[in-house]
Amino acid sequence: MASEQRLQADIDVLKQISELCEGGTTRIGFTSEYRAGAEYFKSQMERAGLSVREDSIGNVYGRLEGIEVGKPAIVSGSHLDTVRCAGAYDGIAGAVCALEAARMLKENGVMLEHPYEVMGIIEEEGTRFGQVLLGSKFAAGHFLDPDKDLMKDSRSGQTLREILKKYAYPDACPALRQTNEIAAFIELHDEQGPLLEAEGTDIGVVENIVAISWLTVTVTGFAGHAGTVPMPLRQDAATGAARLISYIAEYTTVKYAYSATATIGRMQLIPGSSNCIPSRCVFTIDLRSGKMSNIEELIQSIKAKAAEIAGECSLEIHVNIDSRQEPIKMDGGLRDLIKQSCEKLGYSYRDIDSGAGHDAMIFSSRWPAAMLFVPCVKGITHNPEEYVHPEYLVKGADVLYQTILALDQKE
């Protein structure tokens, strides 16, 4: 069984390695705080008997060699960076549980046929360069060397290449992993949602990382004085936008209660004066679902309702689709192994979709990949109050360990 004491100790130490922030943890990629966190993680991997290396982009690895020379590695881990003033578990729980699985292999005297690698991934959150999943994208070949000159720090304006000259070690290994180096990637993560806790379920076995579409809606009316234009004669962009937003929330809740989400994240009123009827309202919509067909139906419904409201309110409403990302299905064989491991340990589990992006979605483009979720309190994440009960860290690490053993024999 995994050690609750070791897991919590690692969480507690990494929680304190942070920029100054009100009650939370801030550890942004390529900063001195991130370097300190990466060095702590490397020291714990070395202490556990793993051979440690760091790649040219800042991902760190700890490796246990397998019996069979030349076999690809089973890799597990997650990211070590945080958003600003975050909790202590997002990403970090997966990294420390992957390390705990390595400790269990060593303590139990298990020699796998395959190598096993623990991976601590840099800049998953995209806080520094506005590029999410940066470390895994370099590892999987989505980003290549020339991309280092195109990415600029959001604050200093320095390119990634310039920053790496100070951050990366001269003897770092290449970031790009070859196809024959990896057998599979398994990522443990806290759910970042409330379902597992609400149901009392131990483990979520991720089926899909959801489809995402971002839309921008522009509602155009006509500006006028707040006190002189009668209500029936107005072309009020804010009123039209409010009607459409209310419809989106209600329709998504009723038809797709637990299978899709719709979020209005930003809104702007023009001219933005308290005594002026808005001539324009611009807002964003974030649509997510495990099924692309749900997203498509939502978009069509939003467009139809927008046209209806535009006619009734003498407005123009334009719905622009800014981006579409298909759902990413996790490997079925790995998911079966996770479920079998849960059954062997007597832990409850359920299929679940991930509403957030994760490094596993990038690795899945080249290698079999899977994810398992552990419950977090009230689903709180990206917040200092994020918390995972230690017993669930233990259960997650136990399932990960059993899955690694089963995968090694299967392969």
N, C-alpha and C positions, 0 to 999 in steps of 0.2 A: 504493500500500500504506500501511496505517496506520503511524504512528510508534511503535515500541515505547518509545522514550525519552520521548516526551510522555505516553503512557499511564501508564507507570510513575512518572513524576514527579508526575502528578496523584494517583495512588494514594498515593504516599509522603507527599505534603503532607497530604492529607486524613486519613491514618492518624495523623498527629501532632496533629491538631486534636481534642483529647479532654479529658475530665475525667481526673483521676488515677485510674488503675486498673492492676492488675498485668499488664503486658505487652500489654494489648489496647487497644481503642479504645472509648470511650464518648462518644457524641454524641447526646443525647436531644433531641427536638424542642422548640423554643421556649426553649432554654437559651442562655447566652452562647456556649458552645462550638458549638452548632448555628448560631447567627448567624455566627460566625467561619467555619465551613465553608461556609455558603451564600454569604457575601461572597467567599470565595476562588473558589468555582465561578462566581459572577457575573463576577468580574474576569477569569477565564480565557475566558469566553464573550465578554466585551467585547474582550479582546485578540485573539480570533479573528475579530472583525469582525461579531459578532452584536449586534442590538439587544436590550437586556436589560430585563426587567420582573419585578416580584414581585406576586403576588396577595394578597388580604386574609387568606388563611389561612397564607401563608408558602411556597407553591410558587413556584419561580423558573423563568423561561423565557429562552431566547436564541433569537432569530428571524432567519432569512434570508428575505427576501422572494422571492416567485416572479415569473415573467414575467407570468402571467395574474392580473390584478387580480380579487379577490373569490373566488378558489378557496380551498377549505378546506386547512388545514395538515396535512402529514405530521408526526406527533409521535413522538419517541423519547426515552426516559430511564428513570430509576428513582429509588429513594429515596436520600436523603443521610443519614438518621438510622441509628442502630445500636441494638442491644440493649446491655445493660451488659457491659462487658469483652468486646467482640466482635472479630471479625476485620476486615480492611481491604477486603473485596471484596463482601460481601453488599449488593446495591443499588448501591453506589458504582461497581462495575465497569460496570454498565449506564449510569450517568450519564456517566462519562468516555468510554465508547465512543460514546455518542450525540454527545458534544461532538467527539470525534475525527472522526466522520463529517462534521460541519459543517466542520471544518478541511480535510478532504479535498475537500469541495465547493469551498471557497474557493481552495485551492491549485491545483486542477485546472481552475479557471475555469468550473465547471459552474453554469449558471443553470437551476434547476428550474422547471417550469411552476407547481408548487404552492409555497407557503411551506414551509419546514422549521423545526420548532421542537424545541429541546433542552429537556427538562423535568427539573428536580431536585425531587423530591417530598418533602414533609414528613410525618413521623410515620407511616410505613408499619408500623413494628413495634408501635405501640400502647403503648409503654412508659410514656408520660406520663399518658394518660387511660384506658387500658384499652380503647381503640377502635383496632383495627388498620385500616390502609389509610385513615387519616383524611384525608390530603391529597387523595388521588384521589377519595374519597367526596364531598368538598366540590366538587371540580372537575366531577364527573359528576352532581351533584345528588342523591346519596343522602342527604347531610346538607345542611341549609339553615340560614339565619341563626338561627332559634330554638334549634337544637341546641347553639349555643355556650353557652347558659345551663344546659343539662342535663349537660354534660360537666365533670367536676371532676378536678383534678390529684390523683393518688393519694397524694401526700405533703402538699401544702400545703392542699388542699381548695378552692383557687381555681377558679373556672369558666374555661372556655376564653376566654370574652369578656373576663374580667378580665385574663387573661394576654396576650391579643392587644392590649390597650390599651398595654401596654409593649413588646410585640415587633413588631407590624405597623407598616409605614410608613403615614402618613396618606394618601399619594397612591397607595396600592396599588390595582391593578385588581381587579375582581370575581373571586372564585374560580370561580364557576359558568361553565362553558363552554357556549356555545350549540351546538345540533346541527350547524348549518351551518359551524361554525368548524373542525372536525376531519374529515379524510378517513380517517385510520387512526392507530392507536397500536401501536408496535413496541417491545417491551422485551427487552433483553439482560440476562441474569443468569447468575451462576455456578450450576452445577447444584445445589449443596448435597446431592449424593448421589454415589455411587461408580461409577455405570455407565459413563459416558463415558470416564473415565480407565481403568477396568478393561478396556474393549474397545479402547482406543486410537482412539476416535472424536472427530473435531474439534468437531462441532456437534450439539446436540440440538434437534430441531424439536418444540416442545411441541404435543401433540395435545389434551390435556385438563388443566385444573387440577382436581385430584381432588375427588370427593365426600368429605365429612367428616361423620361422625356421632359425637357425644359421648354416652356412656352413663354412668350412675351405678348401681353395683350395691351393694345393702345386704344383707348376710348376717346374720341374727339367730339366735342360739343362746341359751345360758343360762350365766351366770357361775358359777364354782365355784373351790374351792381347788386350786392346782396339784399338791398332793401327796396329796389325799384322795379325788379322784374317779377311779375306774379308767378306763382308756382306752376300753373298749367302751361305757361308760355316759355318755360326754361328749357335750354339744351344743356343740362347739367351732367358733365362727364363723371363726376364723383357718384352721383345717384345711379347712373347706368352701371358703373363699375361695381358698386355695392350690390346691386341686384344680381349681377352675374356671379360675383364672388359667393353670395349667399346660396345661389343655385348650385354652384360647383361643390360646396361643402355638403349641402343636403343630399344631392344626387349621389355623390361618392359614398357617403355614409349609408344611405339606404340600399344601394345596389351592390356596393363592394365593401361592406363593413370591415371584413378582415382579409380582403384579398387585393386591395389597392388603397393608395393614399393620394391626396391632393393637398398641396401646401402653397399658400400665397406668402412668399417670403419677402418680397420688396414691393413698395408702392410709392409712386410719386404723383403729386397733384400740381398742376400748372394753371395759373401763375403762383399758386401757393400762398395766397393772401386770405386772411380771415374774413374780409368783407367783399370777396369777389367770388362769383360763381366759377368753378373750375372749367376751363376750356379743354383741358386734356387730363387724362389719368392713365398712367402706365404702371402695370403690375406684372409680376412674374408668377408662373405656375410650375410647380415641381410635381410631376406625376410618377408614381412608382407602383409596380405590380410584378408578381412572378410570371404573369402571362402577358405577352405583347398584345394579344387580342383585347385584353381589358384596357390597356393604354389607348389603343386605336379607337375603341368604342367611346371612351371618355373624351378624346379629342373631338370626335365627330359630334358628340352631344354638346360639348362646350361651344363649338362653332355654330351649331343650330340655334342654341339658346342666345348666343351673341347676336345673331342676325335678327332674332325675334325682338330682343330688347332694343336693338338699334332702331328698328322700325317704330316701336311704341314710343320711344323717347326722343325721336328725331336726332339720333347720334350716328356716328360712324364707328364701328368697332372692328379692329383688325387683329386677328389671332395668328401670330407667327410661331412656327415650330423652330426653336433654336437648335435643338439637338435631340437625337434618339439613340438610345443604347439598348440593344437586345438583352433579354435575360440570359444569364450565364449559368448553365446547368452544371452542378457538381458531378464528379465521376460516380456512376452507379455502383461499381464494384467496391470502391472505397467506402461509400455510404453503407453498403451491406456489412462490411467489416466493422464499421463503427457500431452499427446496431447489434451485431453478434457479440461485440465486446461488452456493450451495455447489458445484454441478456446474461452473459457469463458472470458479470459482476452483480447482477440483481438490481441494476439501476433502471429507472423509468426513462423513456425517451419518446420523442415525437418528431415527425417531419416538420420542417419550418423553412420559410424563405427569409433571406437576409435583405432587409430594407436599406442597408448601407453597403457601400463598396468595401472590398477587402483585398489584401495582397493575393489571396487564393484565386481571385478572378483573373489576375494577370498570369499566374503560373499555369492556370488551366488551359491557356492558349497553346502551351507546348508540352505539358506533362499532365498525367492524371492528378486531380486536385480535389480535396474535400475539406469541409469545415464542420466543427462541432461547437455548439454554443453551451455556455453555462449560465444559469440565471443571475441577474443582477437586481438589486433592490429597487423596486418601482420602475425599472427600466431606465433609470437616470444615467445619462452619459454626457460627455463633454461638459462636465460640471464637477466641482469639488466634492459634491455629495455622492458621486458614483461609488458603489460598494458591492463587492461580491463576498458572500459569507465564505469563510475558509473551508467549510465542509464541501462546498461546490468546487472550489479550486482542487481539492483532493480528488473528488469524483471525476472531474475533468481530466486531471493528470493520469488517474488510473485507467480511464477509458482510452486515452491517447496511448499509454504504454501497451495495453492489450492489443490495440489496433496495429501498432508497430510490429509486435510479435507475430500477429496473424498475417500481416502484409509480407513480412520477411519470409514466412513459410510458403505463402501463396506464390510469391515471385520466384 
